[in-house]
Amino acid sequence: MFSADALISRLLFLPLWIISLSIHEYCHAWTASRLGDDTAARQGRLTLNPLAHIDVLGTLIAPLLFSFGWAKPVPIDPSRFRRDVTMGAGMALSAGAGPLSNLVLAVLSAGAYGLGLRLAPDLVGRGSMGEMFLLNMLTFNVMLALFNMIPIPPLDGSRIVAWVLPYRLRNQWHELERFSPFLLLGVFWFGGSLVSVPVQRLSAMLFRFAVGLS
């Protein structure tokens, strides 16, 4: 069990989690729509409204209990992509849009923190709520981007791998998708250690960028 302070900390972290996951899923839907697939749009997922993307268990409960979670996956039908877009390319581009959006959010958070230190130090000074929000936003989105790029089904990185693999190997790769639930459990268990060092290094780089702006 964790302490009341830990629970309060996770509750404060929850809005950041919801915002980041909602933008991640929206970018999946937006990219698929631009490539010709309107499946997500027809199901009300082409929106930044968090209510369209929240999974009660994954987005609200799991983060409070386990410090990880997920949003509702955006539905994508590769058969609906434009004729000039191959299914593999469309799936890879749609998948990559999610992690890319998180990297953009991390950079914007770093920029906002650096400019805040210069222009409004009272709002983002040491120990302030503004500092906590922006630095947590930076680190969390770096983690979310790198975690989702782990090349294991059903994470986004697996779609990109499926696109770049030689054709003769793609059937074997897609066979792995049958084991997605077990692979996902393994990723949740070991994924943090896989990306912890890259997350720390990239977050530190963005922090130095932010301080350089101040």
C-alpha positions as CSV (number, residue, x, y, z in Angstrom):
1,M,0.0,0.0,0.0
2,F,1.1,3.6,-0.6
3,S,0.8,6.6,1.7
4,A,-1.8,9.3,1.6
5,D,0.9,11.7,0.4
6,A,1.6,9.4,-2.5
7,L,-2.0,9.2,-3.4
8,I,-2.4,13.0,-3.3
9,S,0.7,13.3,-5.5
10,R,-0.8,10.9,-8.1
11,L,-4.2,12.7,-8.0
12,L,-2.3,16.0,-8.8
13,F,-0.5,14.1,-11.6
14,L,-3.8,12.8,-13.1
15,P,-4.8,15.9,-15.2
16,L,-1.3,15.9,-16.8
17,W,-1.8,12.2,-17.6
18,I,-5.2,12.8,-19.1
19,I,-4.1,15.7,-21.2
20,S,-1.0,13.9,-22.6
21,L,-2.9,10.7,-23.4
22,S,-5.7,12.6,-25.1
23,I,-3.4,14.5,-27.3
24,H,-1.5,11.3,-28.1
25,E,-4.7,9.5,-29.2
26,Y,-6.1,12.6,-31.1
27,C,-2.9,12.7,-33.2
28,H,-3.4,9.0,-34.1
29,A,-6.9,9.9,-35.2
30,W,-5.9,13.1,-37.0
31,T,-3.1,11.5,-39.0
32,A,-5.3,8.5,-40.0
33,S,-8.0,11.0,-41.1
34,R,-5.5,12.9,-43.2
35,L,-4.5,9.6,-44.9
36,G,-8.1,8.9,-45.8
37,D,-9.4,6.7,-42.9
38,D,-12.3,8.4,-41.2
39,T,-13.1,5.5,-38.9
40,A,-11.9,7.4,-35.8
41,A,-13.8,10.5,-36.8
42,R,-17.0,8.6,-37.3
43,Q,-16.6,7.1,-33.8
44,G,-16.1,10.6,-32.3
45,R,-12.4,10.1,-31.6
46,L,-11.2,13.0,-33.8
47,T,-11.3,15.4,-30.9
48,L,-9.2,16.8,-28.1
49,N,-12.0,16.3,-25.7
50,P,-10.6,13.9,-23.0
51,L,-14.0,12.3,-22.5
52,A,-13.7,10.7,-25.9
53,H,-10.4,9.0,-25.0
54,I,-10.6,8.1,-21.3
55,D,-10.6,4.5,-20.4
56,V,-11.9,4.3,-16.8
57,L,-9.6,1.5,-15.8
58,G,-6.5,2.6,-17.8
59,T,-6.8,6.4,-17.5
60,L,-8.3,7.0,-14.1
61,I,-7.7,3.9,-11.9
62,A,-4.5,2.3,-13.0
63,P,-2.4,5.6,-12.7
64,L,-3.5,6.0,-9.1
65,L,-2.7,2.4,-8.2
66,F,0.3,1.5,-10.3
67,S,1.7,4.8,-11.8
68,F,1.0,3.6,-15.4
69,G,-2.0,3.4,-17.6
70,W,-3.5,3.8,-21.1
71,A,-6.3,5.5,-23.0
72,K,-8.8,3.9,-25.3
73,P,-7.0,2.9,-28.5
74,V,-8.0,4.8,-31.6
75,P,-9.6,2.6,-34.2
76,I,-7.8,2.6,-37.6
77,D,-8.9,0.7,-40.7
78,P,-5.9,0.5,-43.1
79,S,-8.2,-0.6,-46.0
80,R,-9.7,3.0,-46.0
81,F,-6.4,4.8,-46.6
82,R,-6.1,6.7,-49.9
83,R,-4.9,4.6,-52.8
84,D,-1.5,6.4,-52.8
85,V,-0.9,5.3,-49.2
86,T,0.1,1.7,-48.6
87,M,-1.4,0.0,-45.6
88,G,2.0,-0.4,-43.9
89,A,3.0,3.2,-44.4
90,G,-0.4,4.5,-43.3
91,M,-0.3,2.4,-40.1
92,A,3.3,3.4,-39.4
93,L,2.6,7.1,-39.9
94,S,-0.6,7.0,-37.8
95,A,1.2,5.1,-35.1
96,G,4.2,7.4,-35.0
97,A,2.0,10.5,-34.7
98,G,1.2,9.6,-31.1
99,P,4.8,9.5,-29.7
100,L,5.8,12.4,-31.9
101,S,3.0,14.5,-30.3
102,N,4.4,13.6,-26.9
103,L,7.9,14.7,-27.9
104,V,6.4,18.0,-29.1
105,L,4.6,18.5,-25.8
106,A,7.9,17.8,-23.9
107,V,9.7,20.5,-26.0
108,L,6.8,22.9,-25.5
109,S,6.9,22.3,-21.7
110,A,10.6,22.9,-21.7
111,G,10.2,26.1,-23.6
112,A,7.3,27.3,-21.4
113,Y,9.4,26.6,-18.3
114,G,12.5,28.5,-19.6
115,L,10.5,31.5,-20.8
116,G,8.5,31.4,-17.5
117,L,11.8,31.6,-15.5
118,R,12.7,34.7,-17.5
119,L,9.3,36.5,-17.8
120,A,7.3,35.2,-14.8
121,P,9.7,33.7,-12.2
122,D,7.0,33.9,-9.5
123,L,4.8,31.4,-11.4
124,V,7.5,28.8,-12.2
125,G,10.1,29.4,-9.5
126,R,11.6,26.7,-7.4
127,G,9.0,24.7,-5.5
128,S,6.0,26.4,-7.3
129,M,3.0,24.5,-8.7
130,G,4.0,25.9,-12.1
131,E,7.4,24.4,-12.0
132,M,6.1,21.1,-10.8
133,F,3.5,20.9,-13.6
134,L,5.8,21.9,-16.4
135,L,8.7,19.7,-15.4
136,N,6.4,16.7,-14.8
137,M,4.8,17.4,-18.2
138,L,8.2,17.4,-19.8
139,T,9.4,14.2,-18.1
140,F,6.1,12.3,-18.5
141,N,5.8,13.1,-22.2
142,V,9.4,12.0,-22.8
143,M,8.6,8.8,-21.0
144,L,5.3,8.3,-22.9
145,A,7.0,8.9,-26.3
146,L,9.9,6.5,-25.7
147,F,7.8,3.8,-24.0
148,N,5.4,3.7,-26.9
149,M,8.3,3.4,-29.4
150,I,9.3,0.1,-27.9
151,P,9.0,-2.2,-30.9
152,I,6.7,-4.8,-29.4
153,P,3.0,-5.3,-30.4
154,P,0.7,-3.6,-29.7
155,L,2.8,-0.5,-29.0
156,D,3.3,2.2,-31.7
157,G,6.9,1.2,-32.4
158,S,5.8,-2.2,-33.6
159,R,3.8,-0.6,-36.5
160,I,6.9,1.2,-37.6
161,V,9.0,-1.9,-37.5
162,A,6.3,-3.8,-39.5
163,W,6.6,-1.1,-42.2
164,V,10.4,-1.2,-42.6
165,L,10.9,-4.9,-42.3
166,P,11.6,-6.8,-45.5
167,Y,8.4,-8.4,-47.0
168,R,9.6,-11.9,-46.3
169,L,9.7,-11.2,-42.6
170,R,6.4,-9.4,-42.1
171,N,4.3,-12.5,-41.7
172,Q,6.4,-13.7,-38.9
173,W,6.3,-10.3,-37.3
174,H,2.5,-10.1,-37.5
175,E,2.4,-13.5,-35.9
176,L,3.7,-11.9,-32.7
177,E,0.4,-9.9,-32.5
178,R,-1.3,-13.1,-31.3
179,F,0.8,-12.8,-28.1
180,S,0.1,-9.1,-27.6
181,P,-1.6,-9.4,-24.2
182,F,1.4,-11.3,-22.8
183,L,3.9,-9.0,-24.5
184,L,2.1,-6.0,-23.1
185,L,2.3,-7.4,-19.6
186,G,6.0,-7.9,-20.0
187,V,6.4,-4.3,-21.3
188,F,4.5,-2.9,-18.4
189,W,6.7,-4.9,-16.1
190,F,10.1,-4.3,-17.6
191,G,9.4,-1.3,-19.9
192,G,10.3,1.3,-17.3
193,S,13.8,-0.1,-16.9
194,L,14.2,-0.3,-20.7
195,V,13.5,3.4,-21.2
196,S,14.6,4.9,-17.8
197,V,18.1,5.9,-19.0
198,P,17.0,7.4,-22.3
199,V,14.2,9.2,-20.5
200,Q,16.6,10.7,-18.0
201,R,19.1,11.8,-20.6
202,L,16.5,13.3,-23.0
203,S,14.7,15.0,-20.0
204,A,18.0,16.4,-18.8
205,M,18.8,17.7,-22.3
206,L,15.4,19.5,-22.5
207,F,15.9,20.9,-19.0
208,R,19.3,22.4,-20.0
209,F,17.5,23.8,-23.1
210,A,14.9,25.4,-20.8
211,V,17.4,26.9,-18.4
212,G,19.3,28.3,-21.4
213,L,16.2,30.2,-22.4
214,S,15.9,31.8,-18.9
